[in-house]
Amino acid sequence: MKGLLLLSILFSTFFAFTQENATFSGSISDFSSGEEIIGVQIYTSDHKFGALTNEYGFFSLTLPKGEYSIIVSYFGYEKLLLTLDLSSSIQKNIQLKSKLQEFEEVTVSGTKENDNITNTEIGVDRLRIEDIDKLPMIFGEKDILKAIQLLPGVKDEGEGSAGFTVRGGAADQNLILLDEATVYSASHLLGFFSTFNSDAIKDVTLYKGNQPANYGGRLSSVVDIKMKEGNNKKFQVDGGIGLIASRLTVQGPIVKNKGSFMISGRRTYADFIAKGFSKDLRKSGSQLYFYDLNAKANYKLGEKDRIFISGYFGRDNFIIKDKSYSSNEFGEIYESESQFGLQWGNKTGTIRWNHIINNKLFSNTSLIYSNFDFRIISENNYGDDYDMYRISSIINDIHLKQDFQWFANSKHKLKFGLDAILHQSIPGMVESEQDNQFGQSKFKRSTTLPSLEMAAYVSDDFQITNKLTATYGLRFSTFSVLGNGESTFTFDKDGSINDSLFFRKGEFAKTYYNIEPRLALSYAFSSVTSIKAAYARNTQNIHTLSPSISSNPMDIILFTSYHTKPSIADQIAVGWFRNFYDNKLGLKIESYFKKTQNEVDYRNSADFLYTKAIEGELLYGKGRAYGLELQLKKNKGDFTGWVSYSLSRTERKMEGINYGEWYNARQDRTHDLSVVGMYDINSKLTLSATFVLHTGNAVTFPTGFYYLGENYYPSTSFSGRNQERMPLYHRLDLGLTWKKKSTEKYESSFNFSLYNAYGQANAYMFQFEQDYTENGPGPMQARKISLFRFVPSITWNFKIK
């Protein structure tokens, strides 16, 4: 009710203001491909009034009635000068031409040159896909999430991992959206690759905790990824062949200038290579590969309506099968079969309807589907003996969203809307079966947990004065735990089951309510200097249990339940922003402090496999994170890149861990440095390099060993939770892009990269092993295990236009 009251007041206020004004509105797209462009600047020649295109290419600029010279500007494109007689409202669709020849690659910034100074955004980073394409990556695979790890305040989870943490939050506190659909596990190959094929991606934006009110559901960050819409003027084929995977993208018009499609696929061929060297693998039927497929289509129903349909499908299959023959003590021959497998994948689908209600009001309606599942399989059949073990999880979401953008006047731009998500999850389903000489045994744990998540929001971008700008808003969210027709356990303080409750299917068992205010302010001292401050409250209803050193697809995902409350984070951030040398160089210094409630961690010696109820293994507490982030970035010229440094601390406090005292969170890392450089030697050669250095991750090691027989074993006594550190990590990666051929119809290039160029043996993990001497078994030793040293790769990329 408060949000509706605020909205009605704003409507009445703005109606009075707009009586003597007229509106210039429309959409802006690329002349050669027809794709809408995000972030185009439309402003009057005297720079008094301006607007930007939204994420769908739509703009609306309300001005006092009169004649104007309007400039349309976007980095990498020719400026357009329009003369308008704005005696009444005008709607006009605009196409911008590249400054370069049409057959050359266009470099797009996604923002105006000093947008980092004038807007209210703090803790926001945008990545250019063409920069990602140049960066050296492990195995030569272009990876959006690994590029994000090079930004200030963002930390990787481990050597080669696509997982990341933001401003002290855990990996599950990042909301990753692909065309508005949630991607729950954004990794392939146990975390070494992300699920996102950059050939299919149009735009990537990272919000580090101070996101606008239209985003919700995670404490730390939002990664908003949008797929390409496809060229609506001509057909185009892009692809690449690398050492471990190949890619192919096809796009073109459905009906020229009215609709287009894009299909992009990627698959590894490690299984083909391995089977080529192993006859046993070929015969066994083992599977060792991952694939992903992106697809999108759009069609203009008229001047005011457009339909989009997009989807993503990705899966990893790692199944090792073995067959052998053995004999028993009686000389009888019997066959042994075994298989071990890991399978996981994501499916998403989005149907979106854009509708221009009038020249000031824009509507977006979306129906979204998200699915994630994983499975671990272990089966062994030794003659008459049989044992089987499986663990799996499934998440199904159906999501309905209604968003509005109202360009009220030159000083106010409002966003408001509603969304609802129906979750159906089966966390940590366990099945085991044994049949041997000692008898038969079976175990099964499987519970479907439904829930309903809803939210309403309103926000306003308010140009208070020429120097002072504010973005303020409110998000009201609810989370309802629904009955599943099964018993729900209750627990005592030690996590033991002490009672049970029963709720019918679909019954509202419990509902949580949260109000999430958002506020951001920016004051521009000049066109090149500003200070910003922001506050945001975020809530989260998903909790990931990951006892391993980094998150992976086999982690157990739980939603807020009858016992587990939503996690809440309050973050304050301040920053100073300065541009130098005609906006070619930008410096930003940001500091943040974040407090969290209802953080979830697991008990010491927690058992997630054979317990009847996983929630009994959980502990709840609070957290805090604070830090300083610096980034110096060069945007223009032959040499571009950035230097990022983060100084931070992340701690948690829970009864039952570390005697109830503050302890380091697993993702705590004091120092984090990233250096990125890209140099265009000439029009055909680009040299790139990245250097990273950071404090080792926080870990828990055993404090002693015991001697049994002639062997040493690690003790069950451990240091305080995450009180030890992995060694200092550092690595240099080098890359070279060679554009071999470029014509109006065809392009080709080679990308060479060397991961870990000086061969640093960084510690991935420590393994405690017994040392053996001439006199027999010796004491236990901690042995460092390293994964990647001197990893070269080559990728051939091509484009047929």
Summary of the structure (lengths in Angstrom):
residues: 801
radius of gyration: 28.0
end to end distance: 53.7
largest distance: 102.7
contacts: 2725
relative contact order: 0.11
helix: 8%
strand: 60%
